[in-house]
Amino acid sequence: MNFSFEEIFFGSVNYIILIAYFELWQQYQGLMTERLEALQIAATAVQTKTLTQELRENARQAAHKLAGVLGMFDREAGTTLARQIEQILLEDEALGQGDKGDKKLLSLVRELGELLNLADSEPFSPSKTSRLLLIDPDTNLTQELQELAHSLDLSWKQVTTLELAKTWLQSHSPDLVVLAVDDMEQQEDSLALVADFAARTPPIPVLVITSRDGLLDRVTVARAGGQGFLVRPVTAPRVWEIATQLLQRSRSRSVSVLAVDDDPVFLAGLRSMLEPWGIQMTELDDPLRFWEVLRRTAPDLLILDVDMPQLGGIELCQAVRTDPDLQGLPILFLTAHRDRETIQQIFATGADDYVSKPVVAAELLTRITNRLERTRLLKTLSTKDPLTGLANQPQSYRDLELLIQSMKDADKSANSDSSLLPDTFCLVVFFITELPAINLQYGHATGNQILQRWGRLFQATFRGAEVLGYWGNGEFVVGTPGLTKQQTSDRLSEILTTLRQQVFTAPDNSRFQVSFRFDIAEYPTDGLTLQFLYQIASQAS
């Protein structure tokens, strides 16, 4: 049977989530029993006509929490029963006075207890998941990579063929993939797998190993979304070096979520639902600590529950939206409420979306992905230059200033570990001297083609910690942390040679090259502020 990559991916995620939920059901079985007992105590009090407001409220909260989590454990019928129990406890004022609501409540509590049957739950032992996947028939390479990864508590899983990889991916989700693309007949399937990993949120980095070293091969892999390219013969240390770089880069771009809910079972289930997608989740079951944790974690997305003691999600959302720095933070509500008034209130306070409890994994992941992609698009439009693809002037200026400020702070702090920060920094300013004349003679479309190509060349050359930016009017900047002026000059040799070799075609089919100037200013030797370094480099160039 053949599976599409989409089927393989969702199958693997669902399988991993299922394993995690079996574990969670065992872990929180005691808490589930306590909640059921709260309902049974209230039911007994109804029978004896001794139901107090405290017992009633405790039972209502227990029913509300059960309704919110049972569906996550594939017990949708339990969710329905718990929701009906909560409704009776909330609305039936004559409860405990021998009315028909008493019999209904007793019946629902009894049915829920029989359905959950908590005492008969069986333990489940999940298998461990390898975090690194190697798709390559070379077993010697795997053994060497295992030794290199052992010190970081990582493990490699090797599969020798693409078909075996598809099977493995039905029940696993790796953090990184090394893929051998040597079989021409399977090249299309291999590239499709690369594209599938690149399309995930967050993307899974793929390092491609191949015997072919043509320009077209490299371009094809890059277009598919491959983040690394190595040509055989390769050594395990070299593969491990690139793999660790990709892992570090990937983790720096990972998605973080802060979830606030007073139910630890729901939070644990939510974590199991999100982590297979590489989403880092911070759990918070005390809403009074919300502002402290929000500032410390700076999440990409916020998940709130409506009903919580002391402070509800509505109030927290209102507080977030009053902060100018948090206006763009996506906020998603997960709530057992489905009435129109609550939903309208959720959106009126500034929320972006809501999902009804019990939460379905596929729906939640789709909502989170769509919201994050929309946020990233808006951020990209506001921070990137549309022609060059580099950071625009305001964004790159902020990045460079932060870099300089971090070095200044390290110098001032006697307790800081200065070894973790660069002690020097260079600003390089490139200027296309003929751009105004080219725009005048050949039109702005030709000038834009030059800027676009330069942008691609800068991105292809600088893939490390450098800060790149386009500041308009043919002016490109590069920040090189940790390098002196001489080291930066050596680092620029590749891009200078490439830029000088570029040939462009004018609308009249004539061919021409462009001239440019550049110079380097070093912190702190040439100046202590970004503006002064820019003046030095611009005047010199």
Beta strands, then each sheet from edge to edge (+ up, - down):
strand 1: 132-135
strand 2: 156-159
strand 3: 176-180
strand 4: 206-210
strand 5: 228-231
strand 6: 256-260
strand 7: 280-284
strand 8: 301-304
strand 9: 331-335
strand 10: 353-356
strand 11: 425-432
strand 12: 467-470
strand 13: 475-481
strand 14: 504-505
strand 15: 511-512
strand 16: 516-523
sheet 1: 2+ 1+ 3+ 4+ 5+
sheet 2: 7+ 6+ 8+ 9+ 10+
sheet 3: 12+ 13- 11+ 16-
sheet 4: 14+ 15-
end
